[in-house]
Structure formats: C-alpha cells, structure tokens
C-alpha cells in the first residue's frame, strides 16, 4: 500500500510539473523568436557579384 501511495505521489508531482508554463530560454517558443529576429537581420544584407566573379559576396 505504501508503494502505491509513493507511486501515485510521484506521478502526481510529474503531472503538476508538466502543467507549468514554459519560461526558459531553451523552449521551442524562445528558439522560434530568436530565429525570426536573426532571419530579419540576414534578409537586410545585399549580395553583390561582378561579371568576372560569379560568386556572390556580402556587401
């Protein structure tokens, strides 16, 4: 009976822990926000290429 009580308590604690909101910087929401800001920075760069050099280079 004690074993079942301990098991139930552990499962209940894990369940309550899983219901908490994500506030960390390593969550998928924080990574998506970071990815969108870095994507905006990369879109502002212009690529140049000359006739004799067909490889684009950052401006």
N, C-alpha and C positions, 0 to 999 in steps of 0.2 A: 504494500500500500504506500509506503514511503517512497519507493522507486517511482510509482505512478505520479505521486504528488510532485516530486522533483522534476520529472519529465514534463509534466503539464506546466510547471512554473517556467522552465527553460523555454519551452515552445511559446508560451505567452509572452515572455520577455523578448524573444526574437521577433514575434509578430508585431509587438508595440514598437520595437526599434525600426522595423521596416516601414512603418507608417509615418515616420518622421519626415519632414521636408528636407530636400537637398539644399544645403547651404555652402558646400565645399567648392573649391576652385577646380576640382578634378571631376566634376559631374559632367554629364553629356550636355547640359544646358550651358555651362560655363565654357566648355570647349567650342560649342556652336557659336556662342557670342564672340569668342576670341577669333574664330575662323572667319566670321563675317567682317570684323574690323580689319584683319590682316588682308582679306581679299579686296577690301576697298582701297587699301594702300597700294596693293600690287596693280590695280586697274588704272591708277593715275600715272604710271610710268609709260613713257613712249619709247617704242623701239625704232631705231634708225638702221638703214642699210644703204650702202652705196652701190654703184654699178659694178665696181671691181671687187667688192666684198659682199657676197650674197648672204653672209651670216649676220642676222640681226644682233645689235648690241644695245645695251641700255643707254639711255640718253644722259 
